[in-house]
Amino acid sequence: MKLYIGNMPFSMSGQDLRSLFSTHGEVLSANVIMDRDTGRPRGFAFIEMSDDDAKKAMAALHEHEVDGRNLNVNEAKPRGDRGGGGGGGGGGGGRNRY
């Protein structure tokens, strides 16, 4: 199962994340998402664990405080299933010149 971890302190590394979650089971992968332009962490990550271990970790670590921030731990949603929807359209600002 893949977990989404949000509201992470920017100082938290992949190794920190792996250490925290490994107390609840085997971490298969840990990926802190980095900003493409700055190379800095974006404040969220993904962890993969077995289903049982992931459920234990989710129950134990959701709202767990790390460096003054409460982690948001949920099952990750597939890219196409994130709801929302696009914004788009409209725009236009500026004056019309004929």
Residue, then its C-alpha position, 0 to 999 in steps of 0.5 A: m500500500k502506498l501512503y501519502i505523508g503531508n505537512m512534513p517539516f522541510s528539514m525531514s529527510g527520506q532517512d528520517l521518514r524511513s526511520l519513523f515509519s519502520t517502527h510500524g513495519e517494513v518500509l519498502s520505499a520512501n520518496v520525499i518529493m523535491d521541488r524541481d526548480t529549487g531542489r528543496p523538499r516540497g513538504f510531502a512524501f510517499i511511503e510504500m509498506s505492506d497493507d497491514d503495516a501501512k494501516k498500523a503506521m497510518a493509525a499511529l502516525h496521522e497527526h503525529e507531531v514532528d518538529g512542530r508540525n502534525l503529519n497528515v498520513n493517508e492512503a495515496k490516491p491514484r493520479g487520475d482519482r484526485g478529484g478537483g478538476g481543472g480550473g481553466g477557461g476564463g482568463g482574458g484580463g486586459r482591454n479589448r482593442y478593436 
